[in-house]
Amino acid sequence: QVQLVESGGGVVPPGDSLRLSCTFSGRSFSTYTVGWFRRAPGKEREFVATLLWSVGAASYADSVKGRFTISRDSAKSTIYLQMDSLRPEDAARYYCAGARYLSNPGSMIDSAAYEYWGQGTQVTVSS
């Protein structure tokens, strides 16, 4: 059974940092595309970052580029989202996701293309 388990959310003031983790189990994700999405109250789920596990190539939403970094630790079957310079508008529930290899850039940022999802972890940015 495939499971994705996120952790690392919390409450931080603007300008602070958080690191989210997502551990994959139940199969090998070495050929998968993995990513982070988020949903704020009253808003649609939106793409944050994605990573091709096999080569480590990453891409980001414009709103987080330069502030967030996605990475993976293959030995731990875990991906991370390092979030720096957090802003109030970054507050949301963050979800990790996995999909069989996606080569189309449009698919990589489309949540509908992802097969596996975690339960999410809440990030609150407030002074």
N, C-alpha and C positions, 0 to 999 in steps of 0.2 A: 504494500500500500504506500503510495507516494504521500509524503508529508512535507510541508514547508512550515517552519516555525520561526516567527519573527520575535525579536526582543530589542530592547534598547531605547524605547520611547520614554518620554518624560516631559516635565515642565521646566522650561528654561527661559531666561530673559532674552530680549532681542540682543543680537550680537554674539551670543554664546554658541557652543557646538554640541552636537550629539552624534553618536555613531550607532546606527542600526545594524542588526545582524539578522541573517536568515539562513537557517540550516536546512539543507535538503536531505531527505532520506527516502528509501524505497526503490531507488534506481540510480543509475549513473547519469549525471547531468553534464558530462564532459562534452557532449556534442550539442548541448542545448543553448538557447538564448535565454538569458535570465534578466529580470528587470525589477524596477521599483516604480510603483504607481501610488498616487495619493488621492484621497477624497476629503474635501472639506465640507462642513455642514451646508446643505443647500446647493452644493455644486456637483458637477459631473466628476467622475473619476478621471484623473489626468496622468499622463506620462511624466515620469521624472527622469529616469535613467535606465539604460539597458547595456548589456554586456554579452559578447559572444564568449562563452566559457572557454572554448578550445584555444582561442588566441588572445583573449583578454581585451579585445577592442571594445571601446565604450562610446556611447553617445548620450547627450543630455538635452533636456528641455532648455530653451533659452532662459527661462526664468531662474534656473539653478546653475547654469554654466558658470564655472569659475568659483563657485561656492561649495558645490557638492561633488563628491568623488565616489564612484562605484568601483568595487574591487572584489576579488575572490581569493579564497584559500582552498585550493583543490584538495589538499590533505584532510581538511576539516569539512569538505562539502558545504562550505559556507560562503555567502556573499555579504558584503558590507555596503553601507551607505554612510560615508562620512559627510556630515552636514556642518558647515562652518558659516559664520556670519548670518545666523538664523534671523529671519524677519517674521513679524506677526502673520504675514500672508503665507508663510510656510506651514502654519498650523493646520494639521489634517491627520487623518488616519492613514498610515503608510502600509502598503501591501507589497510583498515580494511575489514574483510570478515566474513561471518557467514555461518554455515552449520548445518543441522540437525545432531544430535549427531554422531560423528565419533569416533569409538573405535580403529580402526586400525592405528597404528603409521604412517604407510606409507601414509594413506589417510590424516591424520592431517597436513602433511607438503606439500600436493599436492594441488596447487591452483585450479585444475580442480574439486576437490571435494567440493568446496565452491559454494553455490548458490547465495549468496547476497554479493554485493560489494559497497563500497563507491566510491566517485569520486577521492579520493586521496588528499594528502597534500605534498607539496614540502619541502624537507630538503636539505639545502646546507651547506656544511662544508668547510670553506675556510678561510685562513688568509688574 
